[in-house]
Amino acid sequence: MPARSNDFQAIVYFIKKNLAPDATVTESAELPDRVTGEPREVDVVVSGHMAGQPLLIGIECRDRSRKDSVSWVEEMRAKHDDLPTDRLVLVSKSGFSKAAVIKARHYRIELVTPGQPIADDGPLAALKRTQVEFRDVTYDQLVAVHGTLDVDGHPHTSELTPDHVMFAADGTELGPLVELLQATFDTANLRPALAEAVDGNQYLVIDVTRPRLPRETGDPIEVYLRRESDPPVLVPLLWLRLIRASRVDIRPVELTAGELQGDAFAYGSGRVAGIDALLVLTQAGDREHLSVRFTDPTGATSDWNADPESQELIPHVPGSP
């Protein structure tokens, strides 16, 4: 995804996206100019229905250190007069001048300043107390590998080495155990371990029941190891534990809270794994929504939403309802 505009526009986009589930919300949308036919960019467009009729709302955003003047209101009015938008909303982080307010009221343009503080004892106070942390993990050497094998119908646990040879049930050699160890690290759910981790050096433990070796095509293969008996026999690997030296760096993210047209939100930014991250939290009823925009060193961005149940980040689909 190409680099987009400023963080403030992204915050407004995520707020509207998370709190308007029945509408389609698009950032940096291009709408056709009625006069020239050329596309014009609008910061955020909300497309939905009201009283059974289609409704297109254009939202333009400004992130400046001083109040926006009447000239911006006039400029945006002239722009949207030639666009198919039904309503125009102007959002200014620093507010509007008195003349701008009068002019906007005359032309029925809605003005929004999102920086209104959330009351400590109000119904939206939960967002003000939200705590968010970035956790960077650096992996070091593999400390130990333990495996449980099915030996004559009884579990037997012993220490394994990465160069142990793996086999399929039919005796086909699959390669060294290190391939399974790497695949396990690549696919393991580390969220529980990282949630309990402390800041600094430590050991991360991954447990896998009935580990299987993934393949490029087909189902994963159940893994067997060879027991050096007389004669040697293959026994299934029932359980695997990996212990790896790691370093966890925990950095709290300072959040700023506010309201936008009565909707509560909080946002903060920082760096994780060398990438800039912008977090936006919104609240609808008793449920919070978390959206994240990552910006890599080239300026390219990717948007993610947290699953409401697992809180795992999943890719965000632009413009989806």
Number of C-alpha atoms within 10 A of each C-alpha: 9 10 12 16 11 11 16 16 20 23 23 21 22 27 24 20 24 22 16 16 12 13 20 17 24 23 22 18 16 16 19 14 17 13 8 9 11 11 13 17 15 21 21 25 27 23 20 18 12 8 6 7 7 10 17 18 16 23 25 19 21 19 16 12 10 12 17 23 16 17 12 14 22 14 10 17 18 11 13 19 13 16 20 15 18 13 15 22 20 22 24 22 19 17 23 23 13 12 14 20 18 13 16 20 12 9 12 13 17 15 21 19 19 21 16 14 13 19 12 12 8 8 12 22 15 16 22 18 12 14 10 14 13 17 20 16 17 12 14 12 9 15 12 15 18 16 21 21 23 17 15 8 8 9 14 14 16 9 11 16 13 15 11 13 17 25 22 17 15 8 13 10 14 16 14 15 19 15 16 19 18 12 14 20 13 10 8 12 13 13 12 8 13 15 9 8 18 14 14 11 16 14 18 19 16 17 16 14 12 13 22 18 18 15 9 6 6 7 10 12 15 17 23 26 21 16 14 9 8 6 6 9 13 21 19 22 23 20 18 21 18 20 16 19 16 18 20 20 17 17 15 11 16 15 19 16 24 21 19 16 12 10 15 26 29 23 23 18 19 17 16 17 11 11 13 16 20 18 23 25 23 26 19 14 8 8 8 18 19 22 25 25 21 20 21 14 10 8 13 12 17 17 20 17 21 18 14 12 6 8 12 12 15 13 13 15 12 12 15 12 15
